[in-house]
Amino acid sequence: MAKSDITGKRKLKAQNVSHSNIKTKRWQNVNIQTRRVWVPELKRFITLNLTTRDIRTIDRIGVSEYAKRHGVSLA
């Protein structure tokens, strides 16, 4: 299943709405990427499934701080 290892985000149920306002069910998938991320505290790389939003935030504040905000242990 496509799911972010840190935030836990996964696909959502959504609806296609036609011009005549007929609604049909569909899945709204998240953009999951597999990335190797350097963790300075562990002095090694770890492989994580992350959303593209996670990757952008990790670039800004760091993987350790981001994991701590979401209550996830990287060890």
PyMOL Python script that loads the backbone (N, CA, C, O; Angstrom):
from pymol import cmd

cmd.read_pdbstr("""\
ATOM      1  N   MET A   1       0.848  -1.181   0.000  1.00  0.00           N
ATOM      2  CA  MET A   1       0.000   0.000   0.000  1.00  0.00           C
ATOM      3  C   MET A   1       0.892   1.242   0.000  1.00  0.00           C
ATOM      4  O   MET A   1       1.894   1.282   0.713  1.00  0.00           O
ATOM      5  N   ALA A   2       0.541   2.243  -0.783  1.00  0.00           N
ATOM      6  CA  ALA A   2       1.279   3.494  -0.826  1.00  0.00           C
ATOM      7  C   ALA A   2       0.968   4.300   0.435  1.00  0.00           C
ATOM      8  O   ALA A   2      -0.158   4.753   0.641  1.00  0.00           O
ATOM      9  N   LYS A   3       1.993   4.467   1.270  1.00  0.00           N
ATOM     10  CA  LYS A   3       1.799   5.166   2.535  1.00  0.00           C
ATOM     11  C   LYS A   3       3.114   5.808   2.943  1.00  0.00           C
ATOM     12  O   LYS A   3       4.173   5.199   2.795  1.00  0.00           O
ATOM     13  N   SER A   4       3.059   7.019   3.451  1.00  0.00           N
ATOM     14  CA  SER A   4       4.247   7.713   3.923  1.00  0.00           C
ATOM     15  C   SER A   4       4.709   7.108   5.248  1.00  0.00           C
ATOM     16  O   SER A   4       3.902   6.888   6.152  1.00  0.00           O
ATOM     17  N   ASP A   5       6.014   6.841   5.357  1.00  0.00           N
ATOM     18  CA  ASP A   5       6.555   6.235   6.575  1.00  0.00           C
ATOM     19  C   ASP A   5       6.538   7.193   7.761  1.00  0.00           C
ATOM     20  O   ASP A   5       6.478   6.740   8.904  1.00  0.00           O
ATOM     21  N   ILE A   6       6.588   8.482   7.529  1.00  0.00           N
ATOM     22  CA  ILE A   6       6.627   9.447   8.642  1.00  0.00           C
ATOM     23  C   ILE A   6       5.242   9.972   8.972  1.00  0.00           C
ATOM     24  O   ILE A   6       4.819   9.901  10.126  1.00  0.00           O
ATOM     25  N   THR A   7       4.524  10.498   7.986  1.00  0.00           N
ATOM     26  CA  THR A   7       3.226  11.121   8.271  1.00  0.00           C
ATOM     27  C   THR A   7       2.069  10.139   8.226  1.00  0.00           C
ATOM     28  O   THR A   7       1.024  10.395   8.825  1.00  0.00           O
ATOM     29  N   GLY A   8       2.230   9.016   7.528  1.00  0.00           N
ATOM     30  CA  GLY A   8       1.159   8.030   7.421  1.00  0.00           C
ATOM     31  C   GLY A   8       0.102   8.374   6.394  1.00  0.00           C
ATOM     32  O   GLY A   8      -0.945   7.729   6.345  1.00  0.00           O
ATOM     33  N   LYS A   9       0.359   9.390   5.564  1.00  0.00           N
ATOM     34  CA  LYS A   9      -0.622   9.753   4.530  1.00  0.00           C
ATOM     35  C   LYS A   9      -0.758   8.638   3.518  1.00  0.00           C
ATOM     36  O   LYS A   9       0.233   8.009   3.145  1.00  0.00           O
ATOM     37  N   ARG A  10      -1.994   8.384   3.064  1.00  0.00           N
ATOM     38  CA  ARG A  10      -2.251   7.377   2.050  1.00  0.00           C
ATOM     39  C   ARG A  10      -3.428   7.811   1.190  1.00  0.00           C
ATOM     40  O   ARG A  10      -3.952   8.913   1.352  1.00  0.00           O
ATOM     41  N   LYS A  11      -3.842   6.938   0.275  1.00  0.00           N
ATOM     42  CA  LYS A  11      -4.867   7.337  -0.689  1.00  0.00           C
ATOM     43  C   LYS A  11      -6.199   7.663  -0.013  1.00  0.00           C
ATOM     44  O   LYS A  11      -6.528   7.122   1.042  1.00  0.00           O
ATOM     45  N   LEU A  12      -6.954   8.560  -0.645  1.00  0.00           N
ATOM     46  CA  LEU A  12      -8.242   9.023  -0.132  1.00  0.00           C
ATOM     47  C   LEU A  12      -9.351   8.658  -1.107  1.00  0.00           C
ATOM     48  O   LEU A  12      -9.107   8.511  -2.305  1.00  0.00           O
ATOM     49  N   LYS A  13     -10.551   8.513  -0.602  1.00  0.00           N
ATOM     50  CA  LYS A  13     -11.719   8.298  -1.450  1.00  0.00           C
ATOM     51  C   LYS A  13     -12.190   9.668  -1.955  1.00  0.00           C
ATOM     52  O   LYS A  13     -12.296  10.615  -1.177  1.00  0.00           O
ATOM     53  N   ALA A  14     -12.466   9.766  -3.238  1.00  0.00           N
ATOM     54  CA  ALA A  14     -12.919  11.023  -3.824  1.00  0.00           C
ATOM     55  C   ALA A  14     -14.011  10.710  -4.837  1.00  0.00           C
ATOM     56  O   ALA A  14     -14.408   9.556  -4.996  1.00  0.00           O
ATOM     57  N   GLN A  15     -14.493  11.738  -5.518  1.00  0.00           N
ATOM     58  CA  GLN A  15     -15.545  11.543  -6.511  1.00  0.00           C
ATOM     59  C   GLN A  15     -15.221  12.290  -7.791  1.00  0.00           C
ATOM     60  O   GLN A  15     -14.764  13.433  -7.768  1.00  0.00           O
ATOM     61  N   ASN A  16     -15.469  11.614  -8.918  1.00  0.00           N
ATOM     62  CA  ASN A  16     -15.483  12.295 -10.209  1.00  0.00           C
ATOM     63  C   ASN A  16     -16.854  12.930 -10.349  1.00  0.00           C
ATOM     64  O   ASN A  16     -17.865  12.286 -10.068  1.00  0.00           O
ATOM     65  N   VAL A  17     -16.903  14.172 -10.774  1.00  0.00           N
ATOM     66  CA  VAL A  17     -18.183  14.858 -10.963  1.00  0.00           C
ATOM     67  C   VAL A  17     -18.282  15.260 -12.430  1.00  0.00           C
ATOM     68  O   VAL A  17     -17.473  16.044 -12.927  1.00  0.00           O
ATOM     69  N   SER A  18     -19.274  14.717 -13.111  1.00  0.00           N
ATOM     70  CA  SER A  18     -19.444  14.995 -14.534  1.00  0.00           C
ATOM     71  C   SER A  18     -20.151  16.351 -14.724  1.00  0.00           C
ATOM     72  O   SER A  18     -20.569  17.001 -13.767  1.00  0.00           O
ATOM     73  N   HIS A  19     -20.261  16.739 -15.987  1.00  0.00           N
ATOM     74  CA  HIS A  19     -20.940  17.997 -16.307  1.00  0.00           C
ATOM     75  C   HIS A  19     -22.404  17.956 -15.873  1.00  0.00           C
ATOM     76  O   HIS A  19     -22.976  18.983 -15.509  1.00  0.00           O
ATOM     77  N   SER A  20     -23.009  16.768 -15.912  1.00  0.00           N
ATOM     78  CA  SER A  20     -24.407  16.632 -15.484  1.00  0.00           C
ATOM     79  C   SER A  20     -24.527  16.356 -13.980  1.00  0.00           C
ATOM     80  O   SER A  20     -25.599  16.000 -13.490  1.00  0.00           O
ATOM     81  N   ASN A  21     -23.434  16.522 -13.266  1.00  0.00           N
ATOM     82  CA  ASN A  21     -23.368  16.407 -11.798  1.00  0.00           C
ATOM     83  C   ASN A  21     -23.557  14.967 -11.310  1.00  0.00           C
ATOM     84  O   ASN A  21     -23.986  14.751 -10.176  1.00  0.00           O
ATOM     85  N   ILE A  22     -23.243  13.990 -12.150  1.00  0.00           N
ATOM     86  CA  ILE A  22     -23.254  12.588 -11.719  1.00  0.00           C
ATOM     87  C   ILE A  22     -21.921  12.305 -11.018  1.00  0.00           C
ATOM     88  O   ILE A  22     -20.852  12.614 -11.544  1.00  0.00           O
ATOM     89  N   LYS A  23     -22.006  11.718  -9.835  1.00  0.00           N
ATOM     90  CA  LYS A  23     -20.804  11.462  -9.039  1.00  0.00           C
ATOM     91  C   LYS A  23     -20.464   9.976  -9.050  1.00  0.00           C
ATOM     92  O   LYS A  23     -21.321   9.129  -8.796  1.00  0.00           O
ATOM     93  N   THR A  24     -19.215   9.673  -9.344  1.00  0.00           N
ATOM     94  CA  THR A  24     -18.732   8.299  -9.297  1.00  0.00           C
ATOM     95  C   THR A  24     -17.501   8.250  -8.401  1.00  0.00           C
ATOM     96  O   THR A  24     -16.687   9.173  -8.391  1.00  0.00           O
ATOM     97  N   LYS A  25     -17.378   7.155  -7.645  1.00  0.00           N
ATOM     98  CA  LYS A  25     -16.273   7.004  -6.695  1.00  0.00           C
ATOM     99  C   LYS A  25     -14.961   6.764  -7.429  1.00  0.00           C
ATOM    100  O   LYS A  25     -14.929   6.139  -8.489  1.00  0.00           O
ATOM    101  N   ARG A  26     -13.880   7.273  -6.843  1.00  0.00           N
ATOM    102  CA  ARG A  26     -12.536   7.026  -7.358  1.00  0.00           C
ATOM    103  C   ARG A  26     -11.545   7.192  -6.218  1.00  0.00           C
ATOM    104  O   ARG A  26     -11.894   7.706  -5.155  1.00  0.00           O
ATOM    105  N   TRP A  27     -10.319   6.761  -6.436  1.00  0.00           N
ATOM    106  CA  TRP A  27      -9.255   6.922  -5.443  1.00  0.00           C
ATOM    107  C   TRP A  27      -8.386   8.108  -5.811  1.00  0.00           C
ATOM    108  O   TRP A  27      -8.093   8.337  -6.985  1.00  0.00           O
ATOM    109  N   GLN A  28      -7.975   8.858  -4.804  1.00  0.00           N
ATOM    110  CA  GLN A  28      -7.065   9.975  -4.973  1.00  0.00           C
ATOM    111  C   GLN A  28      -5.740   9.556  -4.339  1.00  0.00           C
ATOM    112  O   GLN A  28      -5.606   9.567  -3.115  1.00  0.00           O
ATOM    113  N   ASN A  29      -4.761   9.185  -5.168  1.00  0.00           N
ATOM    114  CA  ASN A  29      -3.494   8.664  -4.668  1.00  0.00           C
ATOM    115  C   ASN A  29      -2.546   9.782  -4.272  1.00  0.00           C
ATOM    116  O   ASN A  29      -2.577  10.870  -4.848  1.00  0.00           O
ATOM    117  N   VAL A  30      -1.695   9.505  -3.275  1.00  0.00           N
ATOM    118  CA  VAL A  30      -0.653  10.447  -2.887  1.00  0.00           C
ATOM    119  C   VAL A  30       0.598  10.141  -3.692  1.00  0.00           C
ATOM    120  O   VAL A  30       0.798   9.011  -4.137  1.00  0.00           O
ATOM    121  N   ASN A  31       1.433  11.142  -3.876  1.00  0.00           N
ATOM    122  CA  ASN A  31       2.659  10.998  -4.663  1.00  0.00           C
ATOM    123  C   ASN A  31       3.767  10.485  -3.743  1.00  0.00           C
ATOM    124  O   ASN A  31       4.466  11.271  -3.104  1.00  0.00           O
ATOM    125  N   ILE A  32       3.922   9.155  -3.681  1.00  0.00           N
ATOM    126  CA  ILE A  32       4.897   8.521  -2.801  1.00  0.00           C
ATOM    127  C   ILE A  32       6.189   8.261  -3.575  1.00  0.00           C
ATOM    128  O   ILE A  32       6.163   7.710  -4.675  1.00  0.00           O
ATOM    129  N   GLN A  33       7.313   8.663  -2.991  1.00  0.00           N
ATOM    130  CA  GLN A  33       8.635   8.446  -3.572  1.00  0.00           C
ATOM    131  C   GLN A  33       9.491   7.702  -2.554  1.00  0.00           C
ATOM    132  O   GLN A  33       9.389   7.962  -1.355  1.00  0.00           O
ATOM    133  N   THR A  34      10.324   6.789  -3.010  1.00  0.00           N
ATOM    134  CA  THR A  34      11.277   6.105  -2.141  1.00  0.00           C
ATOM    135  C   THR A  34      12.579   6.892  -2.174  1.00  0.00           C
ATOM    136  O   THR A  34      13.146   7.119  -3.243  1.00  0.00           O
ATOM    137  N   ARG A  35      13.053   7.306  -1.005  1.00  0.00           N
ATOM    138  CA  ARG A  35      14.252   8.126  -0.918  1.00  0.00           C
ATOM    139  C   ARG A  35      15.195   7.599   0.154  1.00  0.00           C
ATOM    140  O   ARG A  35      14.756   7.145   1.211  1.00  0.00           O
ATOM    141  N   ARG A  36      16.506   7.664  -0.129  1.00  0.00           N
ATOM    142  CA  ARG A  36      17.523   7.422   0.884  1.00  0.00           C
ATOM    143  C   ARG A  36      17.848   8.762   1.511  1.00  0.00           C
ATOM    144  O   ARG A  36      18.225   9.705   0.815  1.00  0.00           O
ATOM    145  N   VAL A  37      17.702   8.852   2.825  1.00  0.00           N
ATOM    146  CA  VAL A  37      17.888  10.119   3.529  1.00  0.00           C
ATOM    147  C   VAL A  37      19.029   9.958   4.529  1.00  0.00           C
ATOM    148  O   VAL A  37      19.053   8.991   5.291  1.00  0.00           O
ATOM    149  N   TRP A  38      19.971  10.896   4.532  1.00  0.00           N
ATOM    150  CA  TRP A  38      21.076  10.876   5.478  1.00  0.00           C
ATOM    151  C   TRP A  38      20.590  11.386   6.833  1.00  0.00           C
ATOM    152  O   TRP A  38      20.001  12.463   6.928  1.00  0.00           O
ATOM    153  N   VAL A  39      20.846  10.598   7.879  1.00  0.00           N
ATOM    154  CA  VAL A  39      20.478  10.984   9.246  1.00  0.00           C
ATOM    155  C   VAL A  39      21.773  11.230  10.008  1.00  0.00           C
ATOM    156  O   VAL A  39      22.471  10.273  10.343  1.00  0.00           O
ATOM    157  N   PRO A  40      22.117  12.500  10.294  1.00  0.00           N
ATOM    158  CA  PRO A  40      23.397  12.811  10.955  1.00  0.00           C
ATOM    159  C   PRO A  40      23.528  12.181  12.343  1.00  0.00           C
ATOM    160  O   PRO A  40      24.627  11.796  12.743  1.00  0.00           O
ATOM    161  N   GLU A  41      22.419  12.070  13.083  1.00  0.00           N
ATOM    162  CA  GLU A  41      22.480  11.511  14.430  1.00  0.00           C
ATOM    163  C   GLU A  41      22.860  10.032  14.408  1.00  0.00           C
ATOM    164  O   GLU A  41      23.540   9.551  15.315  1.00  0.00           O
ATOM    165  N   LEU A  42      22.422   9.308  13.370  1.00  0.00           N
ATOM    166  CA  LEU A  42      22.738   7.882  13.244  1.00  0.00           C
ATOM    167  C   LEU A  42      23.995   7.643  12.422  1.00  0.00           C
ATOM    168  O   LEU A  42      24.536   6.537  12.401  1.00  0.00           O
ATOM    169  N   LYS A  43      24.460   8.701  11.736  1.00  0.00           N
ATOM    170  CA  LYS A  43      25.609   8.643  10.837  1.00  0.00           C
ATOM    171  C   LYS A  43      25.448   7.571   9.754  1.00  0.00           C
ATOM    172  O   LYS A  43      26.388   6.836   9.451  1.00  0.00           O
ATOM    173  N   ARG A  44      24.250   7.494   9.179  1.00  0.00           N
ATOM    174  CA  ARG A  44      23.992   6.546   8.098  1.00  0.00           C
ATOM    175  C   ARG A  44      22.759   6.984   7.303  1.00  0.00           C
ATOM    176  O   ARG A  44      22.009   7.863   7.725  1.00  0.00           O
ATOM    177  N   PHE A  45      22.571   6.349   6.146  1.00  0.00           N
ATOM    178  CA  PHE A  45      21.386   6.569   5.333  1.00  0.00           C
ATOM    179  C   PHE A  45      20.277   5.637   5.798  1.00  0.00           C
ATOM    180  O   PHE A  45      20.538   4.520   6.245  1.00  0.00           O
ATOM    181  N   ILE A  46      19.037   6.104   5.691  1.00  0.00           N
ATOM    182  CA  ILE A  46      17.882   5.229   5.869  1.00  0.00           C
ATOM    183  C   ILE A  46      16.983   5.418   4.649  1.00  0.00           C
ATOM    184  O   ILE A  46      16.914   6.510   4.085  1.00  0.00           O
ATOM    185  N   THR A  47      16.300   4.352   4.248  1.00  0.00           N
ATOM    186  CA  THR A  47      15.397   4.397   3.104  1.00  0.00           C
ATOM    187  C   THR A  47      13.978   4.568   3.610  1.00  0.00           C
ATOM    188  O   THR A  47      13.505   3.788   4.437  1.00  0.00           O
ATOM    189  N   LEU A  48      13.293   5.603   3.104  1.00  0.00           N
ATOM    190  CA  LEU A  48      11.938   5.915   3.539  1.00  0.00           C
ATOM    191  C   LEU A  48      11.029   6.094   2.332  1.00  0.00           C
ATOM    192  O   LEU A  48      11.465   6.555   1.277  1.00  0.00           O
ATOM    193  N   ASN A  49       9.756   5.726   2.497  1.00  0.00           N
ATOM    194  CA  ASN A  49       8.718   6.083   1.532  1.00  0.00           C
ATOM    195  C   ASN A  49       8.132   7.406   2.001  1.00  0.00           C
ATOM    196  O   ASN A  49       7.550   7.483   3.083  1.00  0.00           O
ATOM    197  N   LEU A  50       8.285   8.446   1.188  1.00  0.00           N
ATOM    198  CA  LEU A  50       7.870   9.793   1.569  1.00  0.00           C
ATOM    199  C   LEU A  50       7.001  10.408   0.494  1.00  0.00           C
ATOM    200  O   LEU A  50       7.155  10.115  -0.692  1.00  0.00           O
ATOM    201  N   THR A  51       6.080  11.270   0.922  1.00  0.00           N
ATOM    202  CA  THR A  51       5.338  12.068  -0.051  1.00  0.00           C
ATOM    203  C   THR A  51       6.247  13.195  -0.516  1.00  0.00           C
ATOM    204  O   THR A  51       7.245  13.507   0.133  1.00  0.00           O
ATOM    205  N   THR A  52       5.899  13.799  -1.636  1.00  0.00           N
ATOM    206  CA  THR A  52       6.712  14.897  -2.144  1.00  0.00           C
ATOM    207  C   THR A  52       6.669  16.084  -1.183  1.00  0.00           C
ATOM    208  O   THR A  52       7.647  16.826  -1.087  1.00  0.00           O
ATOM    209  N   ARG A  53       5.577  16.277  -0.483  1.00  0.00           N
ATOM    210  CA  ARG A  53       5.485  17.332   0.539  1.00  0.00           C
ATOM    211  C   ARG A  53       6.453  17.036   1.679  1.00  0.00           C
ATOM    212  O   ARG A  53       7.103  17.950   2.186  1.00  0.00           O
ATOM    213  N   ASP A  54       6.561  15.754   2.097  1.00  0.00           N
ATOM    214  CA  ASP A  54       7.515  15.370   3.136  1.00  0.00           C
ATOM    215  C   ASP A  54       8.940  15.706   2.706  1.00  0.00           C
ATOM    216  O   ASP A  54       9.720  16.242   3.493  1.00  0.00           O
ATOM    217  N   ILE A  55       9.277  15.391   1.459  1.00  0.00           N
ATOM    218  CA  ILE A  55      10.634  15.628   0.948  1.00  0.00           C
ATOM    219  C   ILE A  55      10.969  17.110   0.992  1.00  0.00           C
ATOM    220  O   ILE A  55      12.071  17.483   1.393  1.00  0.00           O
ATOM    221  N   ARG A  56      10.033  17.957   0.584  1.00  0.00           N
ATOM    222  CA  ARG A  56      10.272  19.409   0.591  1.00  0.00           C
ATOM    223  C   ARG A  56      10.476  19.921   2.007  1.00  0.00           C
ATOM    224  O   ARG A  56      11.337  20.770   2.242  1.00  0.00           O
ATOM    225  N   THR A  57       9.693  19.414   2.955  1.00  0.00           N
ATOM    226  CA  THR A  57       9.815  19.861   4.336  1.00  0.00           C
ATOM    227  C   THR A  57      11.114  19.355   4.956  1.00  0.00           C
ATOM    228  O   THR A  57      11.760  20.081   5.712  1.00  0.00           O
ATOM    229  N   ILE A  58      11.506  18.122   4.645  1.00  0.00           N
ATOM    230  CA  ILE A  58      12.768  17.571   5.151  1.00  0.00           C
ATOM    231  C   ILE A  58      13.946  18.382   4.623  1.00  0.00           C
ATOM    232  O   ILE A  58      14.910  18.604   5.355  1.00  0.00           O
ATOM    233  N   ASP A  59      13.892  18.828   3.379  1.00  0.00           N
ATOM    234  CA  ASP A  59      14.953  19.678   2.828  1.00  0.00           C
ATOM    235  C   ASP A  59      15.067  20.989   3.597  1.00  0.00           C
ATOM    236  O   ASP A  59      16.155  21.550   3.725  1.00  0.00           O
ATOM    237  N   ARG A  60      13.940  21.471   4.104  1.00  0.00           N
ATOM    238  CA  ARG A  60      13.921  22.752   4.803  1.00  0.00           C
ATOM    239  C   ARG A  60      14.346  22.635   6.263  1.00  0.00           C
ATOM    240  O   ARG A  60      15.169  23.426   6.725  1.00  0.00           O
ATOM    241  N   ILE A  61      13.789  21.645   7.014  1.00  0.00           N
ATOM    242  CA  ILE A  61      14.045  21.595   8.461  1.00  0.00           C
ATOM    243  C   ILE A  61      14.880  20.403   8.913  1.00  0.00           C
ATOM    244  O   ILE A  61      15.350  20.388  10.051  1.00  0.00           O
ATOM    245  N   GLY A  62      15.077  19.407   8.059  1.00  0.00           N
ATOM    246  CA  GLY A  62      15.872  18.240   8.419  1.00  0.00           C
ATOM    247  C   GLY A  62      14.994  17.055   8.791  1.00  0.00           C
ATOM    248  O   GLY A  62      13.870  17.214   9.265  1.00  0.00           O
ATOM    249  N   VAL A  63      15.537  15.863   8.564  1.00  0.00           N
ATOM    250  CA  VAL A  63      14.745  14.647   8.764  1.00  0.00           C
ATOM    251  C   VAL A  63      14.505  14.367  10.248  1.00  0.00           C
ATOM    252  O   VAL A  63      13.429  13.889  10.607  1.00  0.00           O
ATOM    253  N   SER A  64      15.473  14.650  11.116  1.00  0.00           N
ATOM    254  CA  SER A  64      15.305  14.366  12.547  1.00  0.00           C
ATOM    255  C   SER A  64      14.215  15.243  13.163  1.00  0.00           C
ATOM    256  O   SER A  64      13.376  14.756  13.921  1.00  0.00           O
ATOM    257  N   GLU A  65      14.231  16.527  12.837  1.00  0.00           N
ATOM    258  CA  GLU A  65      13.217  17.451  13.361  1.00  0.00           C
ATOM    259  C   GLU A  65      11.838  17.090  12.837  1.00  0.00           C
ATOM    260  O   GLU A  65      10.857  17.146  13.579  1.00  0.00           O
ATOM    261  N   TYR A  66      11.755  16.716  11.554  1.00  0.00           N
ATOM    262  CA  TYR A  66      10.464  16.364  10.950  1.00  0.00           C
ATOM    263  C   TYR A  66       9.891  15.103  11.592  1.00  0.00           C
ATOM    264  O   TYR A  66       8.695  15.035  11.875  1.00  0.00           O
ATOM    265  N   ALA A  67      10.743  14.109  11.821  1.00  0.00           N
ATOM    266  CA  ALA A  67      10.291  12.865  12.460  1.00  0.00           C
ATOM    267  C   ALA A  67       9.857  13.129  13.901  1.00  0.00           C
ATOM    268  O   ALA A  67       8.888  12.540  14.378  1.00  0.00           O
ATOM    269  N   LYS A  68      10.573  14.012  14.589  1.00  0.00           N
ATOM    270  CA  LYS A  68      10.219  14.334  15.979  1.00  0.00           C
ATOM    271  C   LYS A  68       8.858  15.032  16.040  1.00  0.00           C
ATOM    272  O   LYS A  68       8.075  14.781  16.956  1.00  0.00           O
ATOM    273  N   ARG A  69       8.575  15.899  15.080  1.00  0.00           N
ATOM    274  CA  ARG A  69       7.277  16.596  15.034  1.00  0.00           C
ATOM    275  C   ARG A  69       6.113  15.616  14.882  1.00  0.00           C
ATOM    276  O   ARG A  69       5.018  15.851  15.393  1.00  0.00           O
ATOM    277  N   HIS A  70       6.368  14.513  14.169  1.00  0.00           N
ATOM    278  CA  HIS A  70       5.307  13.535  13.923  1.00  0.00           C
ATOM    279  C   HIS A  70       5.393  12.333  14.849  1.00  0.00           C
ATOM    280  O   HIS A  70       4.649  11.368  14.676  1.00  0.00           O
ATOM    281  N   GLY A  71       6.288  12.374  15.832  1.00  0.00           N
ATOM    282  CA  GLY A  71       6.371  11.312  16.825  1.00  0.00           C
ATOM    283  C   GLY A  71       6.874   9.997  16.294  1.00  0.00           C
ATOM    284  O   GLY A  71       6.421   8.939  16.729  1.00  0.00           O
ATOM    285  N   VAL A  72       7.822  10.041  15.343  1.00  0.00           N
ATOM    286  CA  VAL A  72       8.356   8.835  14.726  1.00  0.00           C
ATOM    287  C   VAL A  72       9.824   8.685  15.115  1.00  0.00           C
ATOM    288  O   VAL A  72      10.582   9.655  15.081  1.00  0.00           O
ATOM    289  N   SER A  73      10.224   7.468  15.484  1.00  0.00           N
ATOM    290  CA  SER A  73      11.618   7.163  15.787  1.00  0.00           C
ATOM    291  C   SER A  73      12.294   6.667  14.525  1.00  0.00           C
ATOM    292  O   SER A  73      11.763   5.799  13.833  1.00  0.00           O
ATOM    293  N   LEU A  74      13.468   7.215  14.220  1.00  0.00           N
ATOM    294  CA  LEU A  74      14.195   6.815  13.007  1.00  0.00           C
ATOM    295  C   LEU A  74      15.155   5.670  13.267  1.00  0.00           C
ATOM    296  O   LEU A  74      15.701   5.118  12.311  1.00  0.00           O
ATOM    297  N   ALA A  75      15.381   5.296  14.488  1.00  0.00           N
ATOM    298  CA  ALA A  75      16.343   4.229  14.811  1.00  0.00           C
ATOM    299  C   ALA A  75      15.827   2.859  14.477  1.00  0.00           C
ATOM    300  O   ALA A  75      16.524   1.867  14.693  1.00  0.00           O
TER     301      ALA A  75
END
""", "prot")
cmd.dss("prot")
cmd.show_as("cartoon", "prot")
cmd.util.cbc("prot")
cmd.orient("prot")
